[in-house]
Amino acid sequence: MLALQKTRAAEGLELREIPALGAPGPGEVLLRVAAAGICGSDVHVYNWSAGYDWMEPLMPITLGHEFSAKVEETGPGVSGLRPGDRVTVAPTAPCLECPSCLRGDIDFCSNRTTIGLHRGGAFAPFVLAPARSCLLLDPRIDDDLAALTEPLCVGENAARVAEVEPGDTVLVLGPGTIGQACAFMARVRGAARIIVAGKDDALRLGIARALADAETLDLADGTLADQVMALTGGRPVDRVIEATGVAASITDALPLLRRGGILAAAGIHAHPLTLDLTPFIRGKHQLRAAYGSTRKGWESVVALMPYHAEQLQGMISHRLPLSEALEGFALARARKASKVILRPA
């Protein structure tokens, strides 16, 4: 079968014919992939950005962790799923054996593995997944929309970690899919005003405006501080959610945060942060890590999506067959796409 794989520790990916997958093992399901999204982390793997060296011993490996699918076959011991069921899949699974898992804190598992990064992923017609990671889909959620569940869950987690409250003014740094999801989830939590900042990124800023009724800033037109203060009349913001992966964006945003405000960082950073602690401490600011998602978040997002289906479809800019995956990556890398959905069928 055709699969998009990382085959070597260098820039690029490769479309290859690989053997068909075997039968699912105990607790597993074999899934027929319906739709799979290209994620920012997939682009980092394509670029071979710093911080992904741990993947080298796993190569060749099929990428793809944002996806929807249909159950093809169930393995021994699987209950609650049957062939033909439509599912979305939480790609990161706990080990269930480490101290955190044994305490019931599966979201803090020390040995978590992720489909499409640690094990074969969904940029292929079929994928094996733990049955416990599958969530049944409402018929009102189509396959392409269901592939957005994972980034929406990341956005839900970031807005929750930031403790966005009704009436808040929220500044979101970065208009990519995760930034869009953060803005949308901040709106769901009752934020009164959402500002999304990007740079030379008209397509994705436009999607953020439509998705979350956000005000947008293009940093090509001036500094973050000047533009935010012009919008707010000099009032600081209540919350900042960072989704850029650029450490300087945190440094730029902290002075815009009100006393006691929270900055939640959701981006993955290749370089360290330099932080002036004195104003940070005097401002009683909080800097929090908003990594990944939680099982509870997945359940709430899957329940929420049918009521916003038409709105959320606007996050998708391109739909391509798997055979054109490299063209999809070229669009994503050039920021000429928002979310690219690949269809293996």
Secondary structure, DSSP 8 states (H G I E B T S, - for coil): -EEEEE-SSSS--EEEE--------TTEEEEEEEEEE--HHHHHHHHT-TT-GGGGGG-SEE---EEEEEEEEE-TT--S--TT-EEEE--EE--S-SHHHHTT-GGG-TT-EEBTTTB--SSSSEEEEEGGGEEE--TTS-HHHHTTHHHHHHHHHHHHHTT--TT-EEEEE--SHHHHHHHHHHHHTT-SEEEEEESS-HHHHHHHHHHH--EEEEGGGS-HHHHHHHHHTT--EEEEEE-S--HHHHHHHGGGEEEEEEEEE-S--SS-----HHHHHHTT-EEEE--S--HHHHHHHHHHGGGGHHHHHTTEEEEEEGGGHHHHHHHHHTT--SEEEEE--
